[in-house]
Amino acid sequence: MSDCQSLGDCEDARIERLYEYLDGALSHKDLVEIKEHLDGCPECAQEHDLECVIRSVVKRSCTEAAPETLKASILSRISQIQTADH
Ligand SMILES: [Zn+2]
């Protein structure tokens, strides 16, 4: 059952639930509902894919050790801010 196709596009609430879905914050019943919706709705599926890509990139950049040059530039930025405060 896909009401979104008859509406032309999806409710914002559904997109919001998509984020909850990705966060694993939904109940099993809602999970199934969203999964079914994604199967029938290319628009939401695309949104889901995009969000997945963003999340995996963010995750990777968090787990990978920061390059030394990045670390150095962050540290110098921090000391700059600290110097400016005094
Ligand atoms: Zn949809």
PDB file of the backbone (N, CA, C, O) and the ligand in Angstrom, with CONECT records:
HET     ZN  A 101       1
ATOM      1  N   MET A   1       0.849  -1.202   0.000  1.00  0.00           N
ATOM      2  CA  MET A   1       0.000   0.000   0.000  1.00  0.00           C
ATOM      3  C   MET A   1       0.878   1.243   0.000  1.00  0.00           C
ATOM      4  O   MET A   1       1.676   1.446   0.915  1.00  0.00           O
ATOM      5  N   SER A   2       0.733   2.053  -1.003  1.00  0.00           N
ATOM      6  CA  SER A   2       1.577   3.234  -1.090  1.00  0.00           C
ATOM      7  C   SER A   2       0.732   4.475  -1.375  1.00  0.00           C
ATOM      8  O   SER A   2       0.341   4.733  -2.513  1.00  0.00           O
ATOM      9  N   ASP A   3       0.466   5.223  -0.328  1.00  0.00           N
ATOM     10  CA  ASP A   3      -0.345   6.429  -0.518  1.00  0.00           C
ATOM     11  C   ASP A   3       0.446   7.544  -1.164  1.00  0.00           C
ATOM     12  O   ASP A   3      -0.130   8.475  -1.728  1.00  0.00           O
ATOM     13  N   CYS A   4       1.789   7.455  -1.086  1.00  0.00           N
ATOM     14  CA  CYS A   4       2.598   8.580  -1.528  1.00  0.00           C
ATOM     15  C   CYS A   4       2.554   8.753  -3.043  1.00  0.00           C
ATOM     16  O   CYS A   4       2.696   9.869  -3.543  1.00  0.00           O
ATOM     17  N   GLN A   5       2.361   7.671  -3.769  1.00  0.00           N
ATOM     18  CA  GLN A   5       2.311   7.802  -5.213  1.00  0.00           C
ATOM     19  C   GLN A   5       1.066   8.571  -5.662  1.00  0.00           C
ATOM     20  O   GLN A   5       1.100   9.332  -6.630  1.00  0.00           O
ATOM     21  N   SER A   6      -0.020   8.355  -4.941  1.00  0.00           N
ATOM     22  CA  SER A   6      -1.237   9.070  -5.296  1.00  0.00           C
ATOM     23  C   SER A   6      -1.151  10.538  -4.899  1.00  0.00           C
ATOM     24  O   SER A   6      -1.818  11.394  -5.480  1.00  0.00           O
ATOM     25  N   LEU A   7      -0.322  10.810  -3.903  1.00  0.00           N
ATOM     26  CA  LEU A   7      -0.148  12.190  -3.450  1.00  0.00           C
ATOM     27  C   LEU A   7       0.856  12.950  -4.325  1.00  0.00           C
ATOM     28  O   LEU A   7       0.890  14.181  -4.313  1.00  0.00           O
ATOM     29  N   GLY A   8       1.657  12.223  -5.068  1.00  0.00           N
ATOM     30  CA  GLY A   8       2.645  12.855  -5.919  1.00  0.00           C
ATOM     31  C   GLY A   8       3.996  12.938  -5.240  1.00  0.00           C
ATOM     32  O   GLY A   8       5.025  12.669  -5.860  1.00  0.00           O
ATOM     33  N   ASP A   9       4.001  13.304  -3.984  1.00  0.00           N
ATOM     34  CA  ASP A   9       5.255  13.219  -3.228  1.00  0.00           C
ATOM     35  C   ASP A   9       4.964  12.873  -1.775  1.00  0.00           C
ATOM     36  O   ASP A   9       3.808  12.751  -1.369  1.00  0.00           O
ATOM     37  N   CYS A  10       6.010  12.722  -1.017  1.00  0.00           N
ATOM     38  CA  CYS A  10       5.820  12.191   0.323  1.00  0.00           C
ATOM     39  C   CYS A  10       5.702  13.282   1.367  1.00  0.00           C
ATOM     40  O   CYS A  10       6.209  14.393   1.215  1.00  0.00           O
ATOM     41  N   GLU A  11       5.015  12.915   2.427  1.00  0.00           N
ATOM     42  CA  GLU A  11       4.883  13.826   3.549  1.00  0.00           C
ATOM     43  C   GLU A  11       6.250  14.010   4.204  1.00  0.00           C
ATOM     44  O   GLU A  11       7.068  13.091   4.219  1.00  0.00           O
ATOM     45  N   ASP A  12       6.487  15.194   4.739  1.00  0.00           N
ATOM     46  CA  ASP A  12       7.723  15.440   5.458  1.00  0.00           C
ATOM     47  C   ASP A  12       7.880  14.480   6.628  1.00  0.00           C
ATOM     48  O   ASP A  12       8.984  14.051   6.961  1.00  0.00           O
ATOM     49  N   ALA A  13       6.765  14.159   7.235  1.00  0.00           N
ATOM     50  CA  ALA A  13       6.783  13.257   8.383  1.00  0.00           C
ATOM     51  C   ALA A  13       7.386  11.918   8.012  1.00  0.00           C
ATOM     52  O   ALA A  13       8.067  11.287   8.821  1.00  0.00           O
ATOM     53  N   ARG A  14       7.134  11.489   6.790  1.00  0.00           N
ATOM     54  CA  ARG A  14       7.654  10.206   6.349  1.00  0.00           C
ATOM     55  C   ARG A  14       9.168  10.279   6.192  1.00  0.00           C
ATOM     56  O   ARG A  14       9.887   9.342   6.538  1.00  0.00           O
ATOM     57  N   ILE A  15       9.639  11.408   5.663  1.00  0.00           N
ATOM     58  CA  ILE A  15      11.076  11.618   5.512  1.00  0.00           C
ATOM     59  C   ILE A  15      11.723  11.626   6.903  1.00  0.00           C
ATOM     60  O   ILE A  15      12.809  11.080   7.098  1.00  0.00           O
ATOM     61  N   GLU A  16      11.046  12.247   7.847  1.00  0.00           N
ATOM     62  CA  GLU A  16      11.578  12.293   9.195  1.00  0.00           C
ATOM     63  C   GLU A  16      11.673  10.893   9.792  1.00  0.00           C
ATOM     64  O   GLU A  16      12.622  10.566  10.505  1.00  0.00           O
ATOM     65  N   ARG A  17      10.685  10.088   9.490  1.00  0.00           N
ATOM     66  CA  ARG A  17      10.709   8.710   9.992  1.00  0.00           C
ATOM     67  C   ARG A  17      11.837   7.927   9.340  1.00  0.00           C
ATOM     68  O   ARG A  17      12.362   6.969   9.907  1.00  0.00           O
ATOM     69  N   LEU A  18      12.200   8.355   8.135  1.00  0.00           N
ATOM     70  CA  LEU A  18      13.316   7.724   7.432  1.00  0.00           C
ATOM     71  C   LEU A  18      14.606   7.904   8.239  1.00  0.00           C
ATOM     72  O   LEU A  18      15.434   6.996   8.310  1.00  0.00           O
ATOM     73  N   TYR A  19      14.763   9.070   8.836  1.00  0.00           N
ATOM     74  CA  TYR A  19      15.945   9.326   9.657  1.00  0.00           C
ATOM     75  C   TYR A  19      15.908   8.477  10.917  1.00  0.00           C
ATOM     76  O   TYR A  19      16.928   7.947  11.360  1.00  0.00           O
ATOM     77  N   GLU A  20      14.717   8.358  11.485  1.00  0.00           N
ATOM     78  CA  GLU A  20      14.563   7.498  12.662  1.00  0.00           C
ATOM     79  C   GLU A  20      14.861   6.055  12.282  1.00  0.00           C
ATOM     80  O   GLU A  20      15.453   5.292  13.045  1.00  0.00           O
ATOM     81  N   TYR A  21      14.430   5.712  11.076  1.00  0.00           N
ATOM     82  CA  TYR A  21      14.678   4.368  10.554  1.00  0.00           C
ATOM     83  C   TYR A  21      16.178   4.105  10.485  1.00  0.00           C
ATOM     84  O   TYR A  21      16.655   3.047  10.896  1.00  0.00           O
ATOM     85  N   LEU A  22      16.916   5.083   9.958  1.00  0.00           N
ATOM     86  CA  LEU A  22      18.362   4.941   9.822  1.00  0.00           C
ATOM     87  C   LEU A  22      19.052   4.946  11.185  1.00  0.00           C
ATOM     88  O   LEU A  22      20.109   4.339  11.362  1.00  0.00           O
ATOM     89  N   ASP A  23      18.439   5.639  12.142  1.00  0.00           N
ATOM     90  CA  ASP A  23      19.003   5.685  13.489  1.00  0.00           C
ATOM     91  C   ASP A  23      18.678   4.416  14.275  1.00  0.00           C
ATOM     92  O   ASP A  23      19.202   4.196  15.367  1.00  0.00           O
ATOM     93  N   GLY A  24      17.819   3.599  13.711  1.00  0.00           N
ATOM     94  CA  GLY A  24      17.395   2.395  14.413  1.00  0.00           C
ATOM     95  C   GLY A  24      16.457   2.715  15.560  1.00  0.00           C
ATOM     96  O   GLY A  24      16.352   1.965  16.530  1.00  0.00           O
ATOM     97  N   ALA A  25      15.772   3.853  15.429  1.00  0.00           N
ATOM     98  CA  ALA A  25      14.918   4.320  16.518  1.00  0.00           C
ATOM     99  C   ALA A  25      13.466   3.879  16.375  1.00  0.00           C
ATOM    100  O   ALA A  25      12.634   4.173  17.234  1.00  0.00           O
ATOM    101  N   LEU A  26      13.171   3.183  15.304  1.00  0.00           N
ATOM    102  CA  LEU A  26      11.786   2.795  15.078  1.00  0.00           C
ATOM    103  C   LEU A  26      11.492   1.411  15.649  1.00  0.00           C
ATOM    104  O   LEU A  26      12.372   0.562  15.788  1.00  0.00           O
ATOM    105  N   SER A  27      10.226   1.227  15.969  1.00  0.00           N
ATOM    106  CA  SER A  27       9.794  -0.094  16.407  1.00  0.00           C
ATOM    107  C   SER A  27       9.787  -1.033  15.204  1.00  0.00           C
ATOM    108  O   SER A  27       9.856  -0.596  14.056  1.00  0.00           O
ATOM    109  N   HIS A  28       9.704  -2.310  15.486  1.00  0.00           N
ATOM    110  CA  HIS A  28       9.739  -3.288  14.404  1.00  0.00           C
ATOM    111  C   HIS A  28       8.609  -3.064  13.411  1.00  0.00           C
ATOM    112  O   HIS A  28       8.801  -3.197  12.203  1.00  0.00           O
ATOM    113  N   LYS A  29       7.456  -2.731  13.912  1.00  0.00           N
ATOM    114  CA  LYS A  29       6.289  -2.499  13.072  1.00  0.00           C
ATOM    115  C   LYS A  29       6.541  -1.332  12.116  1.00  0.00           C
ATOM    116  O   LYS A  29       6.228  -1.409  10.928  1.00  0.00           O
ATOM    117  N   ASP A  30       7.106  -0.259  12.649  1.00  0.00           N
ATOM    118  CA  ASP A  30       7.412   0.913  11.827  1.00  0.00           C
ATOM    119  C   ASP A  30       8.522   0.614  10.828  1.00  0.00           C
ATOM    120  O   ASP A  30       8.502   1.094   9.695  1.00  0.00           O
ATOM    121  N   LEU A  31       9.483  -0.180  11.261  1.00  0.00           N
ATOM    122  CA  LEU A  31      10.579  -0.573  10.370  1.00  0.00           C
ATOM    123  C   LEU A  31      10.041  -1.261   9.132  1.00  0.00           C
ATOM    124  O   LEU A  31      10.430  -0.948   8.007  1.00  0.00           O
ATOM    125  N   VAL A  32       9.133  -2.210   9.361  1.00  0.00           N
ATOM    126  CA  VAL A  32       8.535  -2.963   8.261  1.00  0.00           C
ATOM    127  C   VAL A  32       7.764  -2.018   7.352  1.00  0.00           C
ATOM    128  O   VAL A  32       7.824  -2.122   6.127  1.00  0.00           O
ATOM    129  N   GLU A  33       7.044  -1.099   7.971  1.00  0.00           N
ATOM    130  CA  GLU A  33       6.242  -0.138   7.222  1.00  0.00           C
ATOM    131  C   GLU A  33       7.126   0.715   6.308  1.00  0.00           C
ATOM    132  O   GLU A  33       6.817   0.895   5.130  1.00  0.00           O
ATOM    133  N   ILE A  34       8.206   1.229   6.845  1.00  0.00           N
ATOM    134  CA  ILE A  34       9.119   2.076   6.070  1.00  0.00           C
ATOM    135  C   ILE A  34       9.789   1.260   4.971  1.00  0.00           C
ATOM    136  O   ILE A  34       9.928   1.725   3.840  1.00  0.00           O
ATOM    137  N   LYS A  35      10.202   0.042   5.311  1.00  0.00           N
ATOM    138  CA  LYS A  35      10.832  -0.821   4.318  1.00  0.00           C
ATOM    139  C   LYS A  35       9.902  -1.059   3.143  1.00  0.00           C
ATOM    140  O   LYS A  35      10.315  -0.986   1.985  1.00  0.00           O
ATOM    141  N   GLU A  36       8.662  -1.339   3.442  1.00  0.00           N
ATOM    142  CA  GLU A  36       7.666  -1.566   2.399  1.00  0.00           C
ATOM    143  C   GLU A  36       7.487  -0.312   1.565  1.00  0.00           C
ATOM    144  O   GLU A  36       7.358  -0.370   0.343  1.00  0.00           O
ATOM    145  N   HIS A  37       7.484   0.814   2.246  1.00  0.00           N
ATOM    146  CA  HIS A  37       7.319   2.080   1.542  1.00  0.00           C
ATOM    147  C   HIS A  37       8.493   2.346   0.606  1.00  0.00           C
ATOM    148  O   HIS A  37       8.305   2.794  -0.525  1.00  0.00           O
ATOM    149  N   LEU A  38       9.698   2.071   1.080  1.00  0.00           N
ATOM    150  CA  LEU A  38      10.892   2.287   0.256  1.00  0.00           C
ATOM    151  C   LEU A  38      10.852   1.435  -1.003  1.00  0.00           C
ATOM    152  O   LEU A  38      11.297   1.854  -2.071  1.00  0.00           O
ATOM    153  N   ASP A  39      10.309   0.230  -0.856  1.00  0.00           N
ATOM    154  CA  ASP A  39      10.203  -0.659  -2.014  1.00  0.00           C
ATOM    155  C   ASP A  39       9.273  -0.089  -3.070  1.00  0.00           C
ATOM    156  O   ASP A  39       9.480  -0.295  -4.266  1.00  0.00           O
ATOM    157  N   GLY A  40       8.253   0.625  -2.628  1.00  0.00           N
ATOM    158  CA  GLY A  40       7.252   1.114  -3.573  1.00  0.00           C
ATOM    159  C   GLY A  40       7.432   2.558  -3.975  1.00  0.00           C
ATOM    160  O   GLY A  40       6.709   3.059  -4.835  1.00  0.00           O
ATOM    161  N   CYS A  41       8.395   3.238  -3.359  1.00  0.00           N
ATOM    162  CA  CYS A  41       8.524   4.669  -3.601  1.00  0.00           C
ATOM    163  C   CYS A  41       9.959   5.043  -3.940  1.00  0.00           C
ATOM    164  O   CYS A  41      10.798   5.151  -3.045  1.00  0.00           O
ATOM    165  N   PRO A  42      10.253   5.243  -5.227  1.00  0.00           N
ATOM    166  CA  PRO A  42      11.622   5.572  -5.671  1.00  0.00           C
ATOM    167  C   PRO A  42      12.156   6.845  -5.005  1.00  0.00           C
ATOM    168  O   PRO A  42      13.350   6.962  -4.727  1.00  0.00           O
ATOM    169  N   GLU A  43      11.257   7.787  -4.757  1.00  0.00           N
ATOM    170  CA  GLU A  43      11.677   9.064  -4.181  1.00  0.00           C
ATOM    171  C   GLU A  43      12.270   8.882  -2.784  1.00  0.00           C
ATOM    172  O   GLU A  43      13.327   9.424  -2.460  1.00  0.00           O
ATOM    173  N   CYS A  44      11.569   8.114  -1.979  1.00  0.00           N
ATOM    174  CA  CYS A  44      12.031   7.858  -0.615  1.00  0.00           C
ATOM    175  C   CYS A  44      13.251   6.944  -0.626  1.00  0.00           C
ATOM    176  O   CYS A  44      14.162   7.098   0.187  1.00  0.00           O
ATOM    177  N   ALA A  45      13.260   6.001  -1.548  1.00  0.00           N
ATOM    178  CA  ALA A  45      14.390   5.085  -1.649  1.00  0.00           C
ATOM    179  C   ALA A  45      15.653   5.861  -1.985  1.00  0.00           C
ATOM    180  O   ALA A  45      16.737   5.562  -1.482  1.00  0.00           O
ATOM    181  N   GLN A  46      15.495   6.859  -2.841  1.00  0.00           N
ATOM    182  CA  GLN A  46      16.629   7.699  -3.232  1.00  0.00           C
ATOM    183  C   GLN A  46      17.136   8.501  -2.028  1.00  0.00           C
ATOM    184  O   GLN A  46      18.337   8.613  -1.780  1.00  0.00           O
ATOM    185  N   GLU A  47      16.173   9.048  -1.299  1.00  0.00           N
ATOM    186  CA  GLU A  47      16.494   9.807  -0.090  1.00  0.00           C
ATOM    187  C   GLU A  47      17.229   8.923   0.911  1.00  0.00           C
ATOM    188  O   GLU A  47      18.194   9.340   1.552  1.00  0.00           O
ATOM    189  N   HIS A  48      16.751   7.719   1.022  1.00  0.00           N
ATOM    190  CA  HIS A  48      17.344   6.743   1.930  1.00  0.00           C
ATOM    191  C   HIS A  48      18.774   6.424   1.523  1.00  0.00           C
ATOM    192  O   HIS A  48      19.676   6.395   2.361  1.00  0.00           O
ATOM    193  N   ASP A  49      18.977   6.184   0.225  1.00  0.00           N
ATOM    194  CA  ASP A  49      20.308   5.861  -0.283  1.00  0.00           C
ATOM    195  C   ASP A  49      21.276   7.008  -0.028  1.00  0.00           C
ATOM    196  O   ASP A  49      22.410   6.807   0.406  1.00  0.00           O
ATOM    197  N   LEU A  50      20.797   8.210  -0.307  1.00  0.00           N
ATOM    198  CA  LEU A  50      21.622   9.398  -0.131  1.00  0.00           C
ATOM    199  C   LEU A  50      22.051   9.527   1.326  1.00  0.00           C
ATOM    200  O   LEU A  50      23.217   9.780   1.627  1.00  0.00           O
ATOM    201  N   GLU A  51      21.103   9.351   2.205  1.00  0.00           N
ATOM    202  CA  GLU A  51      21.371   9.464   3.635  1.00  0.00           C
ATOM    203  C   GLU A  51      22.351   8.377   4.086  1.00  0.00           C
ATOM    204  O   GLU A  51      23.213   8.613   4.933  1.00  0.00           O
ATOM    205  N   CYS A  52      22.203   7.198   3.510  1.00  0.00           N
ATOM    206  CA  CYS A  52      23.117   6.095   3.825  1.00  0.00           C
ATOM    207  C   CYS A  52      24.545   6.432   3.413  1.00  0.00           C
ATOM    208  O   CYS A  52      25.497   6.180   4.152  1.00  0.00           O
ATOM    209  N   VAL A  53      24.676   7.003   2.225  1.00  0.00           N
ATOM    210  CA  VAL A  53      25.998   7.361   1.716  1.00  0.00           C
ATOM    211  C   VAL A  53      26.627   8.402   2.628  1.00  0.00           C
ATOM    212  O   VAL A  53      27.790   8.281   3.011  1.00  0.00           O
ATOM    213  N   ILE A  54      25.849   9.431   2.975  1.00  0.00           N
ATOM    214  CA  ILE A  54      26.353  10.489   3.854  1.00  0.00           C
ATOM    215  C   ILE A  54      26.809   9.893   5.178  1.00  0.00           C
ATOM    216  O   ILE A  54      27.888  10.205   5.681  1.00  0.00           O
ATOM    217  N   ARG A  55      25.965   9.029   5.729  1.00  0.00           N
ATOM    218  CA  ARG A  55      26.286   8.445   7.026  1.00  0.00           C
ATOM    219  C   ARG A  55      27.534   7.583   6.981  1.00  0.00           C
ATOM    220  O   ARG A  55      28.346   7.603   7.906  1.00  0.00           O
ATOM    221  N   SER A  56      27.685   6.823   5.899  1.00  0.00           N
ATOM    222  CA  SER A  56      28.850   5.943   5.829  1.00  0.00           C
ATOM    223  C   SER A  56      30.129   6.745   5.664  1.00  0.00           C
ATOM    224  O   SER A  56      31.185   6.362   6.169  1.00  0.00           O
ATOM    225  N   VAL A  57      30.025   7.865   4.952  1.00  0.00           N
ATOM    226  CA  VAL A  57      31.195   8.738   4.788  1.00  0.00           C
ATOM    227  C   VAL A  57      31.565   9.365   6.130  1.00  0.00           C
ATOM    228  O   VAL A  57      32.736   9.406   6.507  1.00  0.00           O
ATOM    229  N   VAL A  58      30.560   9.847   6.836  1.00  0.00           N
ATOM    230  CA  VAL A  58      30.799  10.466   8.141  1.00  0.00           C
ATOM    231  C   VAL A  58      31.386   9.451   9.112  1.00  0.00           C
ATOM    232  O   VAL A  58      32.330   9.749   9.843  1.00  0.00           O
ATOM    233  N   LYS A  59      30.825   8.266   9.111  1.00  0.00           N
ATOM    234  CA  LYS A  59      31.282   7.199   9.988  1.00  0.00           C
ATOM    235  C   LYS A  59      32.746   6.885   9.719  1.00  0.00           C
ATOM    236  O   LYS A  59      33.554   6.744  10.636  1.00  0.00           O
ATOM    237  N   ARG A  60      33.063   6.778   8.424  1.00  0.00           N
ATOM    238  CA  ARG A  60      34.423   6.427   8.030  1.00  0.00           C
ATOM    239  C   ARG A  60      35.408   7.496   8.470  1.00  0.00           C
ATOM    240  O   ARG A  60      36.496   7.201   8.964  1.00  0.00           O
ATOM    241  N   SER A  61      34.999   8.757   8.277  1.00  0.00           N
ATOM    242  CA  SER A  61      35.917   9.836   8.630  1.00  0.00           C
ATOM    243  C   SER A  61      36.068   9.939  10.142  1.00  0.00           C
ATOM    244  O   SER A  61      37.031  10.534  10.627  1.00  0.00           O
ATOM    245  N   CYS A  62      35.121   9.362  10.900  1.00  0.00           N
ATOM    246  CA  CYS A  62      35.228   9.377  12.357  1.00  0.00           C
ATOM    247  C   CYS A  62      36.093   8.231  12.869  1.00  0.00           C
ATOM    248  O   CYS A  62      36.822   8.383  13.850  1.00  0.00           O
ATOM    249  N   THR A  63      36.009   7.088  12.200  1.00  0.00           N
ATOM    250  CA  THR A  63      36.753   5.924  12.686  1.00  0.00           C
ATOM    251  C   THR A  63      38.194   5.938  12.216  1.00  0.00           C
ATOM    252  O   THR A  63      39.087   5.459  12.915  1.00  0.00           O
ATOM    253  N   GLU A  64      38.418   6.484  11.033  1.00  0.00           N
ATOM    254  CA  GLU A  64      39.780   6.560  10.531  1.00  0.00           C
ATOM    255  C   GLU A  64      40.562   7.593  11.321  1.00  0.00           C
ATOM    256  O   GLU A  64      40.035   8.634  11.713  1.00  0.00           O
ATOM    257  N   ALA A  65      41.802   7.289  11.541  1.00  0.00           N
ATOM    258  CA  ALA A  65      42.643   8.244  12.244  1.00  0.00           C
ATOM    259  C   ALA A  65      42.768   9.504  11.398  1.00  0.00           C
ATOM    260  O   ALA A  65      42.978   9.437  10.187  1.00  0.00           O
ATOM    261  N   ALA A  66      42.640  10.626  12.040  1.00  0.00           N
ATOM    262  CA  ALA A  66      42.769  11.885  11.315  1.00  0.00           C
ATOM    263  C   ALA A  66      44.198  12.025  10.814  1.00  0.00           C
ATOM    264  O   ALA A  66      45.147  11.725  11.538  1.00  0.00           O
ATOM    265  N   PRO A  67      44.353  12.480   9.576  1.00  0.00           N
ATOM    266  CA  PRO A  67      45.709  12.682   9.047  1.00  0.00           C
ATOM    267  C   PRO A  67      46.459  13.705   9.888  1.00  0.00           C
ATOM    268  O   PRO A  67      45.866  14.631  10.442  1.00  0.00           O
ATOM    269  N   GLU A  68      47.766  13.522   9.973  1.00  0.00           N
ATOM    270  CA  GLU A  68      48.579  14.413  10.807  1.00  0.00           C
ATOM    271  C   GLU A  68      48.407  15.887  10.441  1.00  0.00           C
ATOM    272  O   GLU A  68      48.369  16.753  11.315  1.00  0.00           O
ATOM    273  N   THR A  69      48.305  16.161   9.138  1.00  0.00           N
ATOM    274  CA  THR A  69      48.181  17.553   8.715  1.00  0.00           C
ATOM    275  C   THR A  69      46.869  18.155   9.221  1.00  0.00           C
ATOM    276  O   THR A  69      46.812  19.321   9.614  1.00  0.00           O
ATOM    277  N   LEU A  70      45.818  17.329   9.202  1.00  0.00           N
ATOM    278  CA  LEU A  70      44.523  17.804   9.688  1.00  0.00           C
ATOM    279  C   LEU A  70      44.583  18.050  11.189  1.00  0.00           C
ATOM    280  O   LEU A  70      44.093  19.061  11.691  1.00  0.00           O
ATOM    281  N   LYS A  71      45.191  17.110  11.887  1.00  0.00           N
ATOM    282  CA  LYS A  71      45.359  17.247  13.338  1.00  0.00           C
ATOM    283  C   LYS A  71      46.100  18.537  13.666  1.00  0.00           C
ATOM    284  O   LYS A  71      45.696  19.307  14.538  1.00  0.00           O
ATOM    285  N   ALA A  72      47.204  18.751  12.934  1.00  0.00           N
ATOM    286  CA  ALA A  72      48.022  19.932  13.172  1.00  0.00           C
ATOM    287  C   ALA A  72      47.229  21.208  12.932  1.00  0.00           C
ATOM    288  O   ALA A  72      47.333  22.166  13.698  1.00  0.00           O
ATOM    289  N   SER A  73      46.435  21.216  11.862  1.00  0.00           N
ATOM    290  CA  SER A  73      45.693  22.438  11.555  1.00  0.00           C
ATOM    291  C   SER A  73      44.574  22.665  12.574  1.00  0.00           C
ATOM    292  O   SER A  73      44.249  23.808  12.896  1.00  0.00           O
ATOM    293  N   ILE A  74      43.990  21.588  13.076  1.00  0.00           N
ATOM    294  CA  ILE A  74      42.966  21.737  14.116  1.00  0.00           C
ATOM    295  C   ILE A  74      43.600  22.269  15.392  1.00  0.00           C
ATOM    296  O   ILE A  74      43.064  23.172  16.035  1.00  0.00           O
ATOM    297  N   LEU A  75      44.748  21.698  15.753  1.00  0.00           N
ATOM    298  CA  LEU A  75      45.429  22.128  16.970  1.00  0.00           C
ATOM    299  C   LEU A  75      45.856  23.592  16.902  1.00  0.00           C
ATOM    300  O   LEU A  75      45.746  24.326  17.885  1.00  0.00           O
ATOM    301  N   SER A  76      46.343  24.008  15.739  1.00  0.00           N
ATOM    302  CA  SER A  76      46.773  25.403  15.620  1.00  0.00           C
ATOM    303  C   SER A  76      45.558  26.327  15.647  1.00  0.00           C
ATOM    304  O   SER A  76      45.631  27.448  16.150  1.00  0.00           O
ATOM    305  N   ARG A  77      44.449  25.848  15.103  1.00  0.00           N
ATOM    306  CA  ARG A  77      43.203  26.611  15.127  1.00  0.00           C
ATOM    307  C   ARG A  77      42.726  26.780  16.572  1.00  0.00           C
ATOM    308  O   ARG A  77      42.282  27.857  16.969  1.00  0.00           O
ATOM    309  N   ILE A  78      42.826  25.706  17.345  1.00  0.00           N
ATOM    310  CA  ILE A  78      42.410  25.758  18.746  1.00  0.00           C
ATOM    311  C   ILE A  78      43.276  26.750  19.525  1.00  0.00           C
ATOM    312  O   ILE A  78      42.763  27.554  20.303  1.00  0.00           O
ATOM    313  N   SER A  79      44.591  26.687  19.308  1.00  0.00           N
ATOM    314  CA  SER A  79      45.472  27.612  20.046  1.00  0.00           C
ATOM    315  C   SER A  79      45.245  29.049  19.615  1.00  0.00           C
ATOM    316  O   SER A  79      45.405  29.981  20.403  1.00  0.00           O
ATOM    317  N   GLN A  80      44.868  29.218  18.347  1.00  0.00           N
ATOM    318  CA  GLN A  80      44.523  30.566  17.868  1.00  0.00           C
ATOM    319  C   GLN A  80      43.316  31.114  18.614  1.00  0.00           C
ATOM    320  O   GLN A  80      43.301  32.266  19.050  1.00  0.00           O
ATOM    321  N   ILE A  81      42.293  30.251  18.754  1.00  0.00           N
ATOM    322  CA  ILE A  81      41.077  30.652  19.453  1.00  0.00           C
ATOM    323  C   ILE A  81      41.384  30.955  20.910  1.00  0.00           C
ATOM    324  O   ILE A  81      40.889  31.932  21.472  1.00  0.00           O
ATOM    325  N   GLN A  82      42.217  30.097  21.521  1.00  0.00           N
ATOM    326  CA  GLN A  82      42.565  30.294  22.925  1.00  0.00           C
ATOM    327  C   GLN A  82      43.346  31.591  23.118  1.00  0.00           C
ATOM    328  O   GLN A  82      43.151  32.301  24.105  1.00  0.00           O
ATOM    329  N   THR A  83      44.222  31.890  22.177  1.00  0.00           N
ATOM    330  CA  THR A  83      45.002  33.120  22.246  1.00  0.00           C
ATOM    331  C   THR A  83      44.082  34.334  22.117  1.00  0.00           C
ATOM    332  O   THR A  83      44.245  35.331  22.821  1.00  0.00           O
ATOM    333  N   ALA A  84      43.113  34.233  21.205  1.00  0.00           N
ATOM    334  CA  ALA A  84      42.185  35.336  20.970  1.00  0.00           C
ATOM    335  C   ALA A  84      41.324  35.620  22.189  1.00  0.00           C
ATOM    336  O   ALA A  84      40.895  36.753  22.408  1.00  0.00           O
ATOM    337  N   ASP A  85      41.071  34.573  22.992  1.00  0.00           N
ATOM    338  CA  ASP A  85      40.224  34.735  24.170  1.00  0.00           C
ATOM    339  C   ASP A  85      40.866  35.574  25.263  1.00  0.00           C
ATOM    340  O   ASP A  85      40.171  36.216  26.051  1.00  0.00           O
ATOM    341  N   HIS A  86      42.206  35.569  25.309  1.00  0.00           N
ATOM    342  CA  HIS A  86      42.862  36.227  26.420  1.00  0.00           C
ATOM    343  C   HIS A  86      43.290  37.650  26.121  1.00  0.00           C
ATOM    344  O   HIS A  86      43.859  38.318  26.985  1.00  0.00           O
TER     345      HIS A  86
HETATM  346 ZN    ZN A 101       7.651   7.832  -0.405  1.00  0.00          ZN2+
END
